[in-house]
Amino acid sequence: MLIGQAERQTQQRGIQIFQKTLGYRYLGHRQERPDNRNIETELPEAFLTEQGHFVALIQRTLHLLNRAANDQTQGLYACNKAVYGLLRYGVPVKADAGQQTQTVFLVIFDAGTKKTSRPNQYFEVKAAQSHLQHQQGDIIRHTQGSGKGLTTVWFAKWIREHMSDARFLIITEMQKAPPADFSPKGRFVVFVGECHRTRSGELHKAMKAILPHATFIAFTGTPLLKADKQKSVEIFGGYIHTYKFNEAVRDGVVLDLRYEARNIDQVLTSPGRIDQWFAGKTRGLADIASVKEQRDY
């Protein structure tokens, strides 16, 4: 299968993130490598040996991993899902018959540090789960700095584990409309970040046209509330969960904002030219109206 140029560029950006931001070692392009395989057992074998596992346990673990990745009775999606489960939750394995099952972890996440949610994040995810089970979208209103990014990660993981037909779609930019026969399969849940901005206008209409049956979960800390614009609740629906700025300040999640009014001295270098400009702009107005405009502005 040939990979399009746009997808290749996306892959390269991902590689740069893993290398420069996360500190991973890039093994190179493997397509034309002799004896190319999707799992190179030498690498996890060295890792598991370093973790102190016995040879028999390592061999059994890698056998189960390879079997999940190369199961010809399953489709590609099912194989990927099985491998993901082993990488995330570990491989339940017995070194030999009669021994107890133990879990061998192939990946150590976050250097052994587990991130846990704050109360607002926990209740936000639980509320969103309930909405999604009832085929509802709507808005999560959490103030800036309250951890909406991590919340989306936890919510996405829950979706991945509890919705067998869930699909994740990452939209980086939209340059043209999709083909007329575009028909996405599976159940799409669209996370709309900063929904008070352009994503509530023409871009929102485009996404709804492309994914008419998707569930849209909108995130914002500052929803549109003014009467001169279409409100966020009119576009995306009601609030799934709210965590406002004053609550975050009270909980010590964010710092309070303090505004101090300052008078700035202003000096006009050419008042005559300003009067001349103003007279031109108000030409034709009655004297009373002209005086009123000058006083107001």
Disulfide bonds with the S-S distance in Angstrom:
none
